[in-house]
Amino acid sequence: MSMNIHPCSRLLRQFGTLVALASCLTFATFVIAQKKDMPREDVIEVPPIGEELCVHNIFQSNMVLQRDKQVAIWGWASPREKVSVSFACQTKEAKAGKGLAWKVALPDRSEWPPAPVTRTGQIRTYAKGDDGYHQRGMPWPDPRFTDNDDGTVTDNLTGLIWLKTASRGLGSPPWEKAVSICNELAEGSNGLADGSVRGDWRLANLREIASLMDYSQSRPALPPRHPFDRVTLASHWASTTHPISTNAGFRFATQSGLFGGFSGKSHGKDPVWPVRGGYNARASATAKDTDAQPAKSATAKAQAAPAPVLRTGQTRSFSVGDDGYHQRGLPLVPPNDIPRFTDNKDGTVTDNLTGLIWLKVGGGSRVIEHWAAALAFCNGLKDGAAGLSDNSRPGDWRLPNARELHSLIDYAKHDPPLPAGHPFTKVLGGPHWSSTTSPGDPDSAYSMNLREGRLWIHHKQTHEYVWPVRGGL
């Protein structure tokens, strides 16, 4: 039997909140149960849940933890009892020994991958092994958003600052005009009282607007209780240019979370959603980021956020203020000259940016008849199959969720849209199943096209490629 110590568990009662100083070590709740035959000084008196599980009473409300250090959590349980501890955006498991003791060590944030993938938001499971079953990725902060009462909303997960009124009042212009409208936005327009000046705002790139989405929701696909005002349910322009047809711009559907559709820049007419801030390694060296105090503050917030958005990969600019002009987001390579990918020589490849481990042989070698079969194939994958010699067992691998697949994409590339020098083989352009079900149509699931990095929705009986993953948060 497995028992979870987790703040979101409906079976467990909370006894307190641990306060940490690291930026993502925010709040966590631990739950305990009275253990028979243990000294009273070693337990906290609470109604028992499972008679054998408890955590040491050193873990109390308002406890302060030292930043950038490993956090050890320990307690007692029945012999061979499996215990799962979730704390500060990470989960570790342990098993109680013969002496009834268990212990886990949660690594400090400096040991995390530079850009861990965030959760999709999906918590309902439609089949064993799907997105809602695993719920992999960095959890979202609560509250997810802060209304700044100045016409802006801060996303506390990414640090990005969004226009509260979204696209309202900005029209549906062609792409180049859309880029210009956002660049011209400043205090005094569209309800803004944030001190911003021309050049602080920009049209969101494809990854930035995708970061807002909650794939458990539709119409709009935004987290519940979001503070945005009357979001337009339509395809919106992104500042990212299509890598194959450069006279076309990518679009994003707020009603469903789909992205990667595109339209001609001159004749397409879509709403826009301005953003400012965001991670920018060049902030100290570029005038457009240092002239105004709001820009400085926005950059600082983003760089301290739990999960800054990755760059799209585009470096070529097609219009002043577009994606290639700003190149906002974390670089697509890890710091300190670490390579993006490591071939582990055992049939697997580690993405050193996200911490995910991918099957080296890409999805091009496996066309699966339908979505349920794709889940079963990945869940059953093990050492000795598909070129693996990694000692993996059934259950170690899974079908990636929509955000895990998206983390691989480099929008400067196509066929496939993967970073230069990747070590994968048999990666074909075409639709690849994700484990994420469409909330608006449970008979369909999200699919990533590895020709240009487009996320779409297909019926679950469709034949598609499969690319298994394991690891990550």
N, C-alpha and C positions, 0 to 999 in steps of 0.2 A: 504494500500500500504506500502510496506517495502522499505526503502532506506538505502543503505549501505555506510558507510564511510570506505572505504577500499582502500589500495594502489594499488590493482590489478584491481579495477573496470574500465571497459572500458567506463563507462558512466560519470565518474567524472574526474575533472581536479585537478591535484596536485597543492598545493600552498607552500609546504615546507617539510622539514624533521626534525623530532624531534630526538634529540640525547640523549640517556640515558647512564647511567654508568654501569648498571648491565650487566652481560655477555650476556644475551639473549635480553636485552632491547637495541637493536641495532638501527634500523631505522624504522620509520613508517611515512606514509604520510597521512595527513588529508585533506579532501576536504570540501569546504563549499559553500553555495550559499547565495546570498543576500536575506534577509528577508524583506518583505514589512513592513512599519510602524515601523521599529526599529531604534533607534538612530544610527547615523553614527559612533559614537565612539565604538559601540558594534559589528560592523561587519567589515570584510575586503572586499574591493571592488573587486569582481571577477564576471565574467559573471554568471548569475543565471543558475542552473541546474533544480532544482525543486524549485518553488518560495518560499517555506516555510522553507526549511531546512538550518540550519547554525550552526556553532560551535563558541564558544566564542573566541574573538580575542586574548586572553591570549596565545593561542596555536599558536606559531610562529616558523618560521625556526630557527634552531640552538638553540632551547630551551633545557636547561639542567634540567634533572629530578633527584631527590635524589634517590639513590639506596635503595632497601629493604624497600620501602614504597609503600602504595597503590597509584595508579594514578587515580585521578578523572577527568573525561572528561564530559563536559556539553555544552549545547547549546539550541536551540529552533527549533520547528517543528510544523506542523499542529496538532490540537488536536487529540489524540489517534494515532498519526503517530508512526510507529515502526522504531526504529533507531538501526542499528548494527554498533558497533565500533570494528575494528580490529587493534590491536597494539601489538607489541613485542610478537608475537607468541601466542596471545590469542584473543578471541572474546567475547564481551558481548553485550547484547541487552537491550533496554529500550523503554518505550512508553511515548510520550509527554502527559502531563496532560492538564487540562483545561486552565492553565496559559501558555501553549505552551512550557514550559521548560521540558527538559529531562536531565538525568544524569546517568552515569555509573561509577562504581568503579572497576578498573582492579587490581587484587591482585598482590602484589609483588612476586618475584620469590620464596621467602622462603615459600610461601603458596601453591606453585605448588606441584603436586605429585613428588616423587623423580625421576621417570623415565617415563615422558609422552611419549606416542607413537608418532612417526613422521608420516607425511603423506606418502602415497604410491607414489605420483607423478601424479596420475590419475586425470585429469580435465575434460575429456570428459564424458558426462553422456549417458548411453545406456538405462536407465529406471529410473523412479522416485524412489528415495530412494537408489540408488546404490552409489558406492564409489565416482564417479565423481560428483554426485548430492550433497553429503554431504561434501566431501573433509575434513574429520575430521583428526585431528592430528596436531602436531607442524609443522609449515611451515619451509621450508629449507632456510638457509641463501643465500644471493646473493652477491658474487659468492659462489657456493656450494664448489668448489675446489680451492686450491692455488697450482700452479706449483712452487716448491721451487728452481728450476734451479740447483738442485744437484742430479737429478735422482729420486727424491721423489715427491709425491703429497700429500698434507694435505687435508683431508675431513673436512671442516669447520663446519659441522653438528655434527660429532661424535668425532673429534679430532684425529682419526686414521691417520697414515702416511703409504702410499702405495708405492710400487715400480712402477715408472712411466711406465716402459716397461712391466708391468704385468707379464705374464708367459713366455715372449719371451726369448729364450736362456737358459731356465732352464729345458727343456725337459719334458717328460711325464713318470715319474718314478712310481714304486709301492709306496704305502702309506708311509711305514716307511722311505724309501729313500727320499720321498717328504718332510717329516718332517725334516730330517737331512739337506737337501739342503738349506732349508730356515734358519735353525739355523746357518749355516756356512756363510751365506751372510754377506758381509762387504764392506766398502769403497774400491774402486778400481775394483770392479766387477760389471757387468751389468749396467755400466754407473753411478755408485754411487760415489758422492763426498760429502757425508754428514757427514763424521767423524764417521760413525758407525763401530762397531767392532763385532766379532763373538758373537752371543748370543743376539744381539739387535733385530734381525729379527726373525720371526716365521711364520709358516704356519697359515693362517687365520682360525679361527673357523667358524662354520656354521652361527652364528649370525653376526659376523664381515663382512663376505662377503655378506650376505643378506642385510646389512645396506647400501651397495653401490647402490642397485637396484632402478631403476625408473620404476614403473609398468605402465607407459604410453608409454614405449619404448620397442623395441625388436631388437635383432641382432646388437649390444648388448643391453641389458636392463639396460643401464646407462643413467644418466641425459644428456640432450643435452649440447654440448660445453665442455664435459669432456676433460681433458688434457692427458688422458692415450694414450699410443702409441701402436696401433695395437693389441687390445685385442683379444685373441683367442676365437672364437665362439665354445665352447665345454664345456663339464662337467669338472669341476675342483675339485681336492681334497679339503676337509676341514679337519682340525685337530681333528674334533669331531668324536668319535667312535660311531657306531650304538649301541643303548642301549640293543637290543635283541641279535643281532649277533655280538658279540664283536670282531670277526675276520674280520669284515667289517668296512669300513670307509664311512662316508657320502660324497656325491658329490653335486656340485652346478653348474647349467647350466647358464653361462653368457649370452647366446643368448635369454633366456626367463625369467630368474629370478626364475625358479623352483629350489627347493632344497629338500634334504631328500632322493634322490635316493642313493643307496649304492652299493659298489663293494668290493670284497674280497681284503684285504690289500696286499696280496702277489702276486696276479696275475693281479689285476687292474692296469692300467697305464693311468694316467690323468695329465693334466697340473697343475701347482701350481701358487698361487698368494701371494707373501710374504707381510707381514704387520709388523709394529712396533708401539710402543706407546699403547695407550688405557688405560682406567681406571684400576688402580691396587691398591687396598687398602694395599697391602703388599710391595709397592715400596720402602718404607724407610727401610725395614727390610731384603730385599733379595739382594744378591750381583749381581744377573743377571740384576737388574734394577738400581743399583747405581754405578756400576763400570765405566760406560761410560756417559759422559755428554749428548750425543744425547739421550740416554735412559731417563735420568732425564727430559730433555726438552720435549720429546714426552709424557711422563707421565703427566707432568704439563699441556700441551696443552689439553690432553684428559679430564683431570679433570675439566678444565675450559670450555669445549665445551658445547653448548646448550643441546645436547642429547647424552651423552655417551652410548655406547652399553651395553646391559645387558649381564651377564654371560649366558652360555648355561645351567649351572647346573651341568655339569660333574666335578667330583672331583677325579675320579680314572684315573690314568695315565697308558697308555699302551706303551708309548715310550717317552724318554726324549725330551721335546719340544712340546708335543701334547697339546690338549685342557685341559685335566685333570692336566697336569703338570703346565701350566701357570695360568689357571682359570681367564683369563682376563675378565673384564667388571664389571658393577655394580652388587652387590650381589642381589640375587632373593628375598630378604626380605628387607623391609624398614628399615631405621635407627631408633635408639632410642627405640629398643625393641617393635616397632609397629608390629602387626601381618600382614602377607601378605594379608590375606583376612578377611573381617568383614561380618558376616551374619547379615543382617539388619532386620531379622525377619518379613519381609514383602514380601517374595518371591524373594528378590534380594540379591546379594552379591557384595560388593565393593572391588575392587582390590586396596589396599592402596599403591601399587607401581606405578601403571599407572593412577589411578584416574577413571578407567572405572568401570561401574556398569553392572553386568551380571545377567541374569536370573538364579536363583538358580537351577532350574530344567534344567540340561544340555540338549544338543541336542538329546540325546538318546530317548526322548519321542516323537519326531516329525520328521517323514520322509516326506519331501515335494516333490511333483511330479516334479517340475522343478524350475529353478533359478528365474524366474519372480514371481512365486507363493511364493517363499521364501522371496523375497523382500516385497511382499504385506502382508504376514503374520506378519513380523516384524514391518512394518510401521503401521499396524492396532492394534498391541498389546496394551492393556490398563489394568487399575485396574479392578480386577474381573476375569481376564483370566489367565490361566497358573499359578494359585496359587498366583497372585499378589494382594497386598493390599497397594500399594505404591502411590496411587493417580495419577498414570501416565495416560496420554491421548494418543489417536492415534497420531502418529507423534513423540512421545518421544523416542520410540525404533527404532532400525535399524538393518539391517543385518551387522555384523562386516566386516571390510575390511581385506585384507590379513595380514597387520601388526598388527591389533588389535588381531586377532586370534593367531598370532605367539607370542605375548607378554605373553600368558598363558603358553607356553611350557617350560617344564623342561626336558632337554635331558639326565638326569640321570634316568628318569622314563619311563615307557611305560604302555600301556593299562589301564588307559590313561596316557599320559606324562604330568601330572600336579604336581605342588609342593606338598610335603607331608603335610597332615593335611588340605587340601582344604575342604570347606564345601559343595561343589556341589553334586547334586544327579543325577542319571541317565545319567552319562557321559559314552558314549560307544566309543570304538575304531572304527573308520570308517570315511569316508569322510564327512566333514562339509562345506557347502557353505560359501564362502566369497562374498562380494559385489563388488569385483574387477574383471573387465573383462580382458580377455587376449587381449593385444593390437595387437598381431599377428594373432588372430582368434576371432573376436568379437562374434561369435556364441558359444564361450566357456568362462568359468570363472575359477578363481583360487579356489582351494578347499584344506582345511587342513585336513589331516588324523590324527585322534586322537588315533591312535595306537602307532606311534612313532614320530609324529610331522613332517610329510612330506607334503610339499606344491606341489600340482600338478595342472594340467589343465584338466577340464572335460567339455564335451558338456553341454550346458545350459538346455537340456531336461533330464538330468540324475537325478535320484532320490537320494537325499542326506539328511543328518541331518541338522538341523538349530538351532543355538544358538544365540539368540538376545542379543544386548548390548545397553547401552545408556551412556550419559555423556562423560567425557574426553575432551581434548582440541579440 
